[in-house]
Amino acid sequence: MPGVGKTQMSMQLAVCAQIPAAFGGAAGEVLYVDTEGSFTSERAKEMASALASHLRRMAKQRKSASLQNAAAV
C-alpha cells in the first residue's frame, strides 16, 4: 500500500519510544530495519529535534509550576 504513511508512522513510533521515563515515556532503545529503502535520516532527525524541543518546553513549564507552588507554600 504505497503512500499511506507507513514509514512516517514507523519513524514517529521509533522516536516516541525513546521519550525519557521522567516525561511518561518508555525510555527505550530502537533498532529501525528499513526493508524498502524509504528511511530518510534527515526526516528522522527533524522528528527527533521537534520532540526534543517539545520536551524542553515541558521541562521548563514543569520547573516554572514547581517554583510557583513552592513560593505559594
C-alpha angles and dihedrals in degrees: 000000000000122000102018097112103259094142092044092051093046092051091047091051090049091053094044093049087066097056108129118255090240087069095045095266132130095248086219136158123237136209110193115202112194111197096169102047091240098121114112117193090204092060092045089051091050091051093047091047092050091050092048090052090050092050091049090053090049091050091049091050092048092050091048092049091047092051091048091050091048091050091050093055 
